[in-house]
Amino acid sequence: MFKDELDFFVSHQAELVEKYQGKILVIKGNELLGVYNDALQAYTETQKHYEPGTFMIQPCQPGPEAYSVTISPIGF
């Protein structure tokens, strides 16, 4: 799920960060649908035109930390 959207973000990350660092992006397929100040606004506005679950909301930050998560076992 969202492979195309994530691939789009990663391959365009440098240029997106240059333009929109700190903003929230909405991506569908290989298209940037919108740029917002916060995730709630991004979701609220985008769901008016697209079915939830068909678009990805992505923070626009540099580095792999923007699109990866590290999970550690509890207690370590």
Buried (B, 14 or more C-beta within 10 A) or exposed (E): EBEBBBEBBEEBBEEBBEEBEEBBBBBBEEEBBBBBEEEEEBBEBBBEEEEEEEBBBBBBBEEEEBEEEEEEEEEE
